[in-house]
Amino acid sequence: MWKESRNGSTRYKDRITDPMTGKKHTISVTLPGKYSRIQEREARALLDARIDDLLSGKESDPNDPTLKEVAEHYFADQRRTVSEQTCIRNYHAVNTLMKMLGEDVRINKLTARYVREMFSASGKKNGTLNEHLVRLKAFLRWAYRNDYLADVSWLDKLMPYPDEESKEELEYKYLEPDQLDKLLDAMTVEHWRNVTEFMALTGMRAGEALGLQTSDVDFGNRTIRVCHSLSSVTGTLGETKTRRQREVYMQDELLKLCRRLDLERKKRDLTTGVRSAYFFSAPDGSPLEYYAFNKYLREIASDVLNRDHKTTTHILRHTHVALMAENGVSLDAISRRVGHSNSRITRDIYFHVTKKMKERDNAEFEQVTLLAK
């Protein structure tokens, strides 16, 4: 142990081999006042307590991979098995986790207590920490399935953080019918207005809508085949997020919109001589740009809806869930339609909307008198 005096206090240091990483590093404790033997004994006791905590686990096994080593295998597997968009999202999510937990931490030395302490030390909001927990559990369960992690039973100890703020913000994740009407009325750029209305009526992701091909719209069977997605990163056409094909049935108002858009597209093709395979396209036949759409939507929503929260294209997908819920469509049917059978946000919005409907109904019943007295 050695000491350093600074600004009226004394810092005591010691060196230890960290069982979490297998690396040597310095631990310290700072006590107020100048050095004395009594203070030194107090510092020694504090340092020994910290050392005991650190050494309470087993010694590091050099064959036990670090988070960074497992992450490299995970990224390689992701590139083979999931869509480009999902791969990019998971890449950034796991890199953030490594910054929080330490990329050199041995994966089999992780504990619920360690994760909790590192998460708390990050200073992030509970809602953000809950998102990190979801990503961490998915990553570690992948590691378990691929024999990099011996046990994942301790993950059950990691419960979600209380997050009343996120519950209050749920209403900002979708638009009420009158808000959607105001948004559409304020849109002066016709192709963005058309895409916005289309997404609200289909629940499709922005990449799926912008990557939609004319051949995917079947007016005879009143179905839209969802099997492509336009990457917001590369601007190229690829697989959907789930890598599965689904069909969206065209209800009457959606069928009417699609017929109008198809007729306008054919007229434009005859006028300009440009032929495009995209259902929504720029004048030169190229696909519309995701970031331009997102920017336009955010600006209009900020102007006409006075929303402090940032509005993204995903709000239209959530709005579709809310509109379907208000019209009595079951959660299972909505989930199949939007291609999200296990989405937490889909369930949360559905139950939030149906709860509001029940409260509204109860308010109407409250003052009803049926029997004369």
N, C-alpha and C positions, 0 to 999 in steps of 0.2 A: 504494500500500500504506500502511496506517496500523496503529498499534499501541495496545494497551490493557494496562496493568499491573494485576494482581490476584493477591492471595494468594501472593506470592512467585514468580509466573510472568508471562510476557508473551505476549499473544495478538496475532498479526499477521493482518490481514485484507486482502482484495482483492475487487474486484467483477468479475463475468464474466457474459456472456450464455450461458446454458445451452443447448447445441445440442439437448438432449432436449426442451426445452419452449419455447425461443425467448424465455424470460424472463430478466431480469437478477436475479442473487442474489449473496449474499456467501459467499465461502469463507474458511476461517480455519485457522490452525495455532497450537497453543499450545506454547511451549517453557519449560522450568523456568528459574528465575533471572531476574535483572534484565536490562534492555536493555543490549546492547553491539553494536558494529558487526559483530563476528564472528557474534553470534547473529542479527542482522538478515540477514546474507548467507545463513546457514543456512535461515532462514525463507523468504527469497526463492526459494531453490532448491527447497524443499519445495512452496511454492505454485506455482511454475512447472511442477513435475512434475505436480501435480494439474490445472492448467490445460491442459497438453498432453494429458492423458488425456481431459479433457472435450471438447477441441476436435479430437480425433482423428477424429470423424465429420464429416459434411457439415454445412454451415450449415442452420439450420432453414428449411424451406419453409412459408410461411404457408398454403399450400393443403393441406399435410399435416395431416389431422385429428388431434385429440388423442384419448386414450383415452375421455375423457368424451363427446366428440362422437360417436364411433363407438358407444359404449355406449347412447346415447339411441336411435340407429337400431336397434340390436340389441334393446332392450327393446320397441320398437314392433313389430318383426317377431315377437318371441316371443309377444306378446299375440295375434297373428293365427294363429300356426302351431302352438303347443304348448298343452298343458292348463294350467289355472290353477295347479295345484300346481307343475308344472315351471317355469312362468314365474316364480313367486314364488321358487323355489329359485335359479334362474339370476340373478334380479335381485340377490339378496343375495350370491351368489357373485362376480359381477362387481364389485359395489360394494366388496367386500372386496379384490379384486385391485387396484382403483383406489387404495385406501388404501395398499396395499403398494408399488405401482409409481409412483404419482403420477398423478392424473387429468389433469394438463396435459401429460403426456409425449406427444410426437408418435409415433403408432403405427408409422410407418415408420422411426423411429429406434431402436426396440426391438432388442436383441441378446440372445443367450443369456447373455453375460457379465453384462449389466445385470440381467437377470431373476434370475440366480443370486445376485448381490450383494444385491439388494433382498430376495429371499426369505431369505437368510442373516441379513440385518440384522433381520428380523422377530422372530427368537428363537423361532419356533414349532417344534414337534416335526416330525421328518421325515415321519411319517405324515400330519400335517395339511398339510405342504408338498406332498406327493404328490397330495393331494386338490385343492389349489389348482392344481397343474400340469395336472391333467386338465381342470379348468374353464377355465384359461387357454388351453390348446390348442384346446379346442372353440370358445371365443369368437374367437380369432384366425383359426381356419380359416373361421369364418362371415364374418369381416371380409374375408378373402382372396376367398372366393366372391362377395362383394358389392362387390368392387373398392375397398375402403377400405385394403387392405394389399397391397403389390406382391409380396411374397415371404414364404413360410412355410417354406422349406427349412431355415432355422436352427432351427426347432422340434425337429428331430431331434437337435440337440445337447443338448437338455434331457432328460437321463436321470433316472429316478426316484431319489430319495434312498434310501440303504440304510435299511431299517426292520425290524430284527429284532423290535422291540417289537410291531409290528402283526401279525407272523407268530405271535408268542406269544399275542396277544389273539384270534386267529381263533376259538379254541374258545369264546370268550365271545359270539360272534355267532350261535350256535345252541344249542339244548338237546339233550342226550342223551335217549334214550327214557325213562330212569328219572327224569330231571329234569322232563320234560314231565308224566309221571304224577303226580309230587309237586305240581307247580304246579296241575294240574287238581283234584286231591284237596283242595287248600287253598282253592279258590275257593268261597265260600259264596253269592256273588251269581250266581244261575242264568244270567241272560242274558249276563253276561260270561264265564262258564264255557263256555256254548254257542258264543259267538263265537270264543273261544280255541281250542276243539277244532276248530271249522269251519275256521279259518285254518290250523291245523297240518295239516289233512287236504287242503286245497286249494292252499295256497301263495299265496292271494290277498292283495293289499295290504289294509290296514285300511280304506281308503276304498272299495275295491271290495266288501269284505264288508258294510260298513255301508250301502252304497248299493244292495245287491242287491235286486231287485224279485221279488215272488212269481212273476211271469210269466216270469222268467228261469230258473227251475228246472223242467226238463223231465224228469219222472220216467219217462215212456215211453221216451225215448231215453237216459236216464241221463246227461244233460249239464246243465251250468250255463253259461249265456251270460253272459260278462263284458263289459259294454258301458257301464257307468256307474261313477262314483266320487263318493263324498260328500266335498266339500271340507272339510278340517279348519279352514280359515280362515273361509269364509262359511257353512258348514253347508248349502250347496245342492248339488243333484245336477248333475254335469257329466260330461265325457268321462273316459275312463281316462287314465292318465299317458302311454301310448304312442299314444293316440287311435285305437287299433285294437281291434276286437272279437276275442275268442277264446272257445273253449269248454273247459271243464274236465270231463273224464269222471269220473263218480261211481263210484269203486271200491266194493266191497261195504260196508266200514265207513262210508264217506262217505254212501252211499245210505241206509244204516240210520239214520244221524244226521239226515239231511235229512228223511226220512219222519217221524221222531219230532218234529222241530221243526215241520214243517208241520202235523202233527196237533194239537200243543199250540197252535199259532197259531190254528187253526180253532176249537178249543174256547174259547180266550180271546175270539175275536171274537164267538162266540155268547153267551158269558157277559156281556161288557161292552157289546156292541152297537157296538163300535168296529171299523171296517174300515181296514186299512192296506195300502198297496201295497208296503211294505217287508217283506222276509223276516225281518229282525230289527228290532223296533220297541219303543218305549217304550209304557207303558199307554195313552197318549192317541193312539197311532198314529204319532207323529213318529219320525224316525230316531234311533238311539242316538248319543250324542255321542262323538266321537273322543277328545277330551282327557280325558273321564271314564274311558274305557276304558284309555287309556295310563297314567293315574295309578294306577288300580286294579291293572293288570298289574305295574307297577313296584314297588308296595308289597308285593304278594304275593310276587313273585320275590325281593325283598330279604329278606323274612321267612323263607321256607322254603328258599331255595336258597343263602343266604349269598353272594350275588353283589355284589362291590364295584362292578362295572361297571353303569352304568345300563341297565336292561332296557326296551326299547320294543316296540311292537307288531310292528315289522319283524323281530324275532327269530323270530317264528312263521313268517314267510315263509322265512327262512333254515333254520329247523328242518325245514320241509317238504322243502327241497332235500336236507338231510342224511339224512332218513328215506328218501327215494326212492333216494338213492345207496346206502344200506345195503341196500336191497332189490334192488339190481342194475339199476335203471332207468338208461338211458343219459343222458349229459349233454344231448344234443340233445333228447331227449324231455322231460326236465325243463325245459329252457329254453323250449320251446314251451308247456308247460303253465303256467308262471308268467309267460309273456309277456316274457321277457328273453333275447333271443338272444345278446346280446353283453355280459352283465353280468360284470364282473371278479369280484365277490364270489361270484356263483353258481359260477363256475369254481373259484375258490379253495376254497370249501367242499366242492365235489364232489371235487376232487383230494385235499384234506385228509382227508376221510372215507374215500375209497377207499384212500389210503395207509395209514391206520390199520388198515383191514380187512386189507390185505396183510401188514402187520407182525404183526397178531394171528394170521393164518394161518401165517406163517413160524415164529412162536413155537411153534405146535402141532406143526409138522413137525420142528422142530429135534431133539427127543429121540426121534423115532420110529426104531425099528430094524426093518428089513424082512427082513434076511438073517441066518440063524443062523451063528455063527462056530464 
